[in-house]
Amino acid sequence: MIKKFSFALSVMAVLLAGCHPAEHAEEHEPLKLKVSSILRQDTSLDKEYVAQIHAIRHIEIRALEKGYLEKIFVDEGQQLNQGQPMFKIMPNVYQADLQKAKAEADMSMIEYQNTKALADKNIVSSNELALSKAKLDKANAEVNVAATHLGFTNINAPFPGIMDHLEVRNGSLLDEGDLLTTLSDISKMWVYFNVPETEYLDYISSKKSQSPEKVRLKMANGQVFGQEGVVETIEADFDNKTGNIEFRATFPNPDKILRHGQTGNILMSVPYKNAMLIPQKATFEILDKVYVYVVNKEDKIEQRLITIEAELPHLYVVKSGLADSDRILIEGLRKVQNGQKIAVDFVPPEKAVSDLSLYAE
């Protein structure tokens, strides 16, 4: 009986010894994970800058004479043509001044003609004729001044544009210089945006052609304006408080969508030649530093610190930390640890980029 029991134990021991190595091998079989290489290609990035939108001409319309506002010919928000009547100040006093000046000019003309007739007969001296002529010239000048003042009672649009709020009403007593309204020419728009010094230097050093730099405008609702603009001017001085310099881009505005005082974001395309691209999902952060897992020749994981130069949709442009020959882990980053060996499922970089709708587990 004892021999039978011992034999049974021996058989079980053999069986257990035969099963254990297989289970141990299964437990330590390397994970099979997707690995890709570095993608090199030309790309570009849209950098955004907060922008202020201004009409190419935006002026205040002010009264040039004192008096009561007699008529308003226009309304708020109206599109005006150049020379179109806008306001009329009561002209009575200025009409009287003009009539008085004309009468004095007529008197001076008669005196001059009489003096000239006497001078032709050598009855009066040439000096008296010159004084009479000067008096006539002064009277004619007074007529012109009076006519100008009378003309200022009619206020017309100096250029085509859209009128803003009315600051006065019919019957208002105006003083010289009082604000009546503002007028904006929005056929073209000036868009101002501030660029940091480092990006200004990059812009200047990378700009090789003399043609204006084209930019786009993202409006407040998130839509991109339908017309392209061009950078026309750069301010002379940097703002020492912010370290920025102001750019100005001009946009055509044929449909009058843009208005004076709007805001938006300028989109400036920054090219990256032969950029080193990797999927964002292949990276992870530790204390604000970005890392990837590089797979070495022995298919072991190595944690590698990298520097990001720019961020694209689902992609990073790598500035440093990787070589073109490196292979990087693109899935299962949370399942592995530094130094671990894996089974490589290699994915060409072009396919890895096309599958960027997948995220790291």
C-alpha positions in Angstrom: 0.0 0.0 0.0 2.8 2.3 0.9 4.6 1.5 -2.3 1.5 2.3 -4.4 1.1 5.7 -2.6 4.7 6.6 -3.2 4.4 5.6 -6.9 1.4 7.9 -7.3 3.3 10.8 -5.7 6.2 10.2 -8.0 3.9 10.3 -11.1 2.2 13.6 -9.9 5.6 15.1 -9.4 6.7 14.2 -12.9 3.5 15.6 -14.3 3.8 18.8 -12.3 7.4 19.2 -13.3 6.5 18.7 -17.0 3.7 21.3 -16.8 5.5 24.1 -15.0 8.1 25.1 -17.7 5.3 25.5 -20.3 3.3 27.8 -18.0 6.4 29.8 -17.1 7.3 30.3 -20.7 3.7 31.4 -21.5 3.7 34.0 -18.7 6.9 35.6 -20.0 6.2 35.6 -23.7 6.9 39.2 -25.0 4.0 41.5 -25.8 3.5 42.1 -29.5 3.1 45.8 -30.0 3.1 48.2 -33.0 6.3 50.0 -33.7 7.1 52.6 -36.4 9.9 54.7 -37.6 10.4 58.4 -38.1 8.5 60.2 -40.9 10.4 62.9 -42.8 8.4 65.3 -45.0 7.8 69.0 -45.7 4.9 70.4 -43.7 3.6 73.7 -42.4 1.9 75.0 -39.3 -0.6 77.8 -38.9 0.4 80.1 -36.1 -2.3 82.3 -34.6 -2.0 85.9 -33.5 -4.7 87.9 -31.8 -5.7 90.7 -34.2 -7.6 94.0 -34.2 -9.5 94.9 -37.3 -9.7 98.5 -38.6 -11.2 100.2 -41.5 -8.7 101.5 -44.0 -10.2 105.0 -43.4 -12.1 105.8 -40.2 -12.7 109.4 -39.4 -14.8 111.6 -37.2 -17.2 114.0 -38.9 -17.3 117.3 -36.9 -19.0 120.6 -37.2 -16.8 123.3 -38.7 -19.1 126.2 -37.8 -21.3 127.2 -35.0 -25.0 127.2 -35.4 -28.2 125.2 -35.2 -28.4 121.8 -37.0 -31.1 122.4 -39.6 -31.2 119.1 -41.4 -29.9 115.5 -41.3 -29.9 113.8 -44.6 -28.5 110.4 -43.6 -29.2 107.6 -41.1 -27.1 105.3 -38.9 -25.5 102.4 -40.7 -26.1 103.9 -44.1 -23.7 103.3 -47.0 -22.8 106.7 -48.3 -21.2 107.9 -51.6 -18.5 110.4 -51.9 -19.9 113.9 -51.8 -23.3 112.8 -50.5 -25.0 115.5 -48.3 -25.0 114.5 -44.6 -25.8 117.5 -42.4 -26.8 121.2 -42.9 -26.2 123.9 -40.3 -28.5 126.9 -40.4 -26.8 129.2 -42.9 -28.6 132.5 -42.3 -25.7 134.3 -40.5 -23.1 133.0 -43.0 -25.2 134.0 -46.0 -25.5 137.5 -44.5 -21.7 137.7 -44.0 -21.2 136.6 -47.6 -23.6 139.3 -48.9 -21.8 141.9 -46.8 -18.4 140.9 -48.1 -19.6 141.0 -51.7 -21.0 144.5 -51.2 -17.7 145.7 -49.8 -15.9 144.0 -52.7 -18.1 145.9 -55.2 -17.4 149.2 -53.4 -13.7 148.5 -53.6 -13.9 147.6 -57.3 -15.6 151.0 -58.0 -13.0 152.9 -56.0 -10.2 151.0 -57.8 -11.7 151.8 -61.2 -12.0 155.5 -60.3 -8.5 155.6 -59.0 -7.1 153.9 -62.1 -8.8 156.4 -64.3 -7.3 159.3 -62.4 -3.9 157.5 -62.4 -4.0 157.1 -66.2 -4.4 161.0 -66.4 -1.5 161.4 -63.9 -3.9 163.1 -61.4 -3.1 160.6 -58.6 0.2 158.9 -57.9 0.9 155.2 -58.6 1.1 154.6 -54.9 -2.6 155.6 -54.5 -3.5 153.2 -57.3 -1.5 150.4 -55.6 -3.3 151.0 -52.3 -6.7 150.9 -54.0 -5.7 147.6 -55.7 -4.7 146.2 -52.4 -8.0 147.2 -50.8 -9.8 145.5 -53.7 -7.8 142.3 -53.2 -8.5 142.3 -49.5 -12.3 142.7 -50.2 -12.2 139.8 -52.6 -10.4 137.7 -50.1 -13.1 138.5 -47.5 -15.6 137.3 -50.1 -13.8 134.0 -50.4 -13.6 133.6 -46.6 -17.3 134.3 -46.2 -18.1 131.8 -49.0 -15.9 129.2 -47.3 -17.7 129.6 -44.0 -21.0 129.3 -45.8 -19.8 126.2 -47.5 -19.0 124.7 -44.1 -22.6 124.7 -43.2 -23.1 121.9 -45.8 -21.3 118.8 -44.6 -20.9 116.1 -47.2 -19.3 112.6 -47.2 -15.5 113.0 -47.9 -15.3 109.4 -49.2 -17.6 106.4 -49.7 -18.2 104.6 -46.4 -20.6 103.5 -43.7 -21.9 105.9 -41.2 -21.9 105.2 -37.5 -24.1 106.6 -34.6 -25.6 110.0 -34.9 -24.3 112.1 -32.0 -26.7 115.0 -32.6 -30.3 115.6 -33.6 -32.2 118.1 -35.6 -32.2 121.5 -33.8 -29.1 120.8 -31.8 -27.0 123.9 -31.1 -23.5 123.1 -32.4 -20.2 124.6 -31.5 -17.2 124.5 -33.8 -15.6 121.0 -33.5 -18.6 119.2 -32.1 -18.7 115.5 -33.1 -21.6 114.6 -35.4 -20.8 111.0 -36.4 -18.0 108.8 -37.7 -17.5 107.4 -41.2 -15.7 104.2 -42.1 -14.4 103.1 -45.5 -14.5 99.3 -45.3 -13.6 98.5 -48.9 -10.3 97.3 -47.4 -9.4 96.4 -43.9 -6.2 96.9 -41.9 -5.6 94.0 -39.5 -3.0 94.6 -36.7 -1.4 91.8 -34.8 1.6 91.5 -32.5 4.4 89.1 -33.1 7.0 88.0 -30.4 10.6 89.0 -31.1 11.8 85.4 -31.7 9.1 84.7 -34.2 9.8 88.1 -35.9 13.4 87.1 -36.3 12.4 83.7 -37.7 10.0 85.5 -40.1 12.7 87.9 -41.3 15.4 85.2 -41.7 13.1 82.8 -43.6 11.6 85.4 -45.9 13.6 85.2 -49.1 11.3 86.6 -51.7 10.2 90.2 -52.0 6.5 89.3 -52.5 4.2 90.1 -49.6 3.5 87.3 -47.1 0.0 86.0 -47.4 -2.1 85.4 -44.3 -5.6 84.4 -43.4 -8.1 85.7 -40.8 -10.1 83.6 -38.4 -13.1 85.5 -37.4 -14.7 85.6 -33.9 -17.2 82.8 -34.9 -14.3 80.5 -35.7 -14.8 80.7 -39.5 -11.9 81.7 -41.8 -12.6 84.9 -43.8 -13.0 84.2 -47.5 -10.3 86.6 -48.7 -6.6 86.3 -48.2 -4.6 89.2 -46.8 -1.0 90.3 -47.3 1.4 91.6 -44.7 2.3 95.1 -45.9 4.0 96.9 -43.0 5.9 96.1 -39.8 6.2 98.7 -37.1 9.5 100.4 -36.5 10.0 99.7 -32.8 9.4 96.8 -30.4 7.2 97.2 -27.3 9.7 96.9 -24.5 7.0 95.9 -22.1 5.7 93.0 -24.1 8.6 92.2 -26.3 6.3 92.2 -29.4 6.3 94.1 -32.6 3.2 95.0 -34.6 2.5 93.8 -38.1 -0.3 95.1 -40.4 -2.0 93.0 -43.0 -4.5 94.3 -45.6 -7.6 92.4 -46.5 -10.0 93.1 -49.4 -13.6 93.3 -48.0 -15.9 93.2 -51.1 -18.9 91.8 -49.3 -18.6 94.3 -46.4 -18.4 91.4 -43.9 -15.7 92.9 -41.8 -16.4 96.1 -39.8 -14.2 98.6 -37.9 -13.4 97.4 -34.4 -13.9 93.7 -34.9 -11.4 91.2 -33.5 -10.1 87.9 -34.8 -7.0 85.8 -35.2 -4.4 86.0 -37.9 -3.3 82.7 -39.3 0.3 82.8 -40.6 1.6 79.6 -42.3 5.1 78.7 -41.0 6.9 76.1 -43.3 8.9 73.2 -41.9 11.3 71.7 -44.4 12.0 68.0 -44.1 10.4 68.0 -40.7 10.8 65.0 -38.3 7.2 63.9 -37.6 5.9 61.4 -35.0 2.4 60.7 -33.8 1.4 62.5 -30.6 0.0 59.2 -29.2 3.6 57.8 -29.2 4.6 60.3 -26.5 4.0 60.7 -22.8 4.8 63.4 -20.3 6.7 63.3 -17.0 7.0 66.6 -15.1 6.2 68.7 -18.2 8.9 66.9 -20.2 8.0 64.8 -23.3 9.3 61.2 -23.8 8.9 58.4 -26.2 9.8 54.7 -26.0 12.6 53.8 -28.5 12.9 50.1 -29.5 16.6 49.2 -29.7 18.2 46.4 -31.8 17.4 43.8 -29.2 13.7 44.9 -29.3 14.0 46.3 -25.8 12.2 49.5 -24.7 14.3 52.6 -23.9 12.8 55.7 -22.5 14.0 58.8 -24.5 13.6 62.5 -23.7 12.6 64.6 -26.8 12.1 68.3 -27.6 9.0 69.4 -29.5 9.4 72.2 -32.0 5.8 72.4 -33.2 2.4 70.8 -32.7 0.2 69.7 -35.7 -3.1 67.9 -35.6 -2.2 64.4 -34.2 1.5 65.0 -34.9 4.6 66.5 -33.3 7.5 68.1 -35.1 10.5 66.9 -33.2 13.4 69.3 -32.7 15.8 67.0 -30.9 16.1 63.6 -29.1 15.6 61.2 -32.0 17.5 60.0 -35.0 16.1 59.0 -38.4 17.1 55.4 -37.8 15.2 55.1 -34.5 12.1 52.9 -34.1 9.4 54.2 -31.7 6.6 52.5 -29.9 3.2 53.7 -31.0 0.8 51.7 -28.9 0.5 50.1 -25.5 2.7 52.8 -23.8 0.9 52.1 -20.5 1.6 48.3 -20.7 5.4 48.5 -20.9 8.3 49.7 -18.8 11.8 50.8 -19.5 14.1 47.9 -20.4 11.3 45.5 -21.2 11.6 43.3 -24.3 8.7 43.3 -26.8 7.7 41.5 -30.0 7.8 44.1 -32.8 4.8 44.5 -35.1 6.4 47.1 -37.5 4.0 49.6 -39.1 5.4 51.8 -41.9 5.4 55.5 -40.8 3.0 56.6 -43.6 0.4 54.1 -42.4 1.0 55.0 -38.8 0.2 58.7 -39.7 -2.9 57.6 -41.6 -4.2 55.7 -38.6 -4.0 58.6 -36.2 -7.6 58.4 -35.3 -6.5 55.6 -33.0 -5.2 56.6 -29.6 -2.6 55.0 -27.3 -4.2 52.6 -24.9 
